[in-house]
């Protein structure tokens, strides 16, 4: 059948096809990640609504939450708990003594091997009304022990940095699973429609890299937004192309409004619902909105001189991490649901990873101690600590025995993290390692348990938050995890 179309008729009937070609390219990266809308199960059964309603905007928690947001301070490399927050007098007494250990990374796996104990290299003293012992490495954090909740019986999966770091973020050592921040976005949405709900500051491209903040099979809008990279200078901790220098604000607003109307028309005309198309539209809308909000938020110059000095900004040792911590507070205050502050780099042995030269821990402690303490104080004085859950820790701890004379190996079997605010008991310690700090023996908390507890404090039941993918219901803690009720205030 021959059809005679003039130019106007051809463009009218086929013009949208050019846009479809462009949209295909935009959604290519997300191919295969989204599931059909009937595969989604959230805290409440939602029927007859677009998936947009399920993945965007703020959603109520499953039950009253103790915290509204999380700030995760990631100490990449595994700080030594026996040199920082887990005082072991017996380890001090037994310095130089050789005893049998069951191998994990050293010797033959699962076999007995002789190792030489090494005492803590720094003095410990008691602080606060709770009398918590803290190493002299952290004099500033030590002043806040009455606000902290220490988990001394942590243990995890993964004995190398890559698998253990991936497990800390996603609950899996080798599978492509959503990060904890992505699960929070999926379950609770975002408080601020002009900012991402999940942000990472200066993340590393190593040891899991982008998989540590990936949405995996969750909707694309749940993916983390990195600001800066660990290999970039701190003055480049910003969002690329955040300012539109080519168009006046009025024209830019008009174009945005027109694009929104066209996008909504396209979505309304579709009989099927492609979550990738919806996610691309929403992400571009968010990118436009961020042009008005983010530049001011990322600019620390508006903070008082006293505040900047409190974070150590301007001091050589603390300037870089101090800027991260201050920006972390600003992002949280502005409504970002999950902020991750990374003390990370791209070296083969990341930051706290001292297999030799344990004295280098002092350099890392000096870089992070004052900024972290300032963040805690700043949140508290602003009334934000009550509903902000702060989480400090690495992917594992370190062994009580020596390696290369003055180093320590990885230890996933026992280590310490601390929490603050957001409904946890202040000035409290839970769990313990054995007398030399090697194995978690009391109040043991697996990384799955920590994830379950963090989600619980945010008002999410880790067993009920699920997403159907590849024929099964996935949840943040897989088939594991228990809530550590003992640390909840």
Buried (B, 14 or more C-beta within 10 A) or exposed (E): EEEEEEEEEEEEEEEBEEEEEEBEEBBEEBEEBBBEBEBBBBBEEBEEEBBBEBBBBBBEBBEEBBBBBBBBBBBBBBBBBBBBBBBBEEBBEBEEEEEEBBEBEBBEEEEEEEBBBBBBBBEBEEBBEBEBBBBBBBBBBBBBBBBBBBBBBBBBBBBBBBBBBBBBBBBBBEEEBBBBBBBBBBBBBBBBBBBBBBBBBBBBBBBBBEBBBBBBBBBBBBBBBBBBBBBEEBEEBBBEEBEEEEEEEEEBEEEBEEBBEEBEEBBEEEEEBBBBBBBBBBBBBBBBBBBBBBEEBBEBEEBEEEBBBBBBBEBEBBBBBBBBBBBBBBBBBBBBBBBBBBBBBEEEBBBBBBBBEBEBBBEBBBBBBBBBBBBBBBBBEEEBBEBBBBBBBBBBBBBBBBBEEBBBBBBBBBBBBBBBBBBBBBBBBBBBBBBBBBBBBEBBBBBBBBBBBBBBBBBBBBBEBBBBBEEEEBBBBBEBBBBBEEBBE
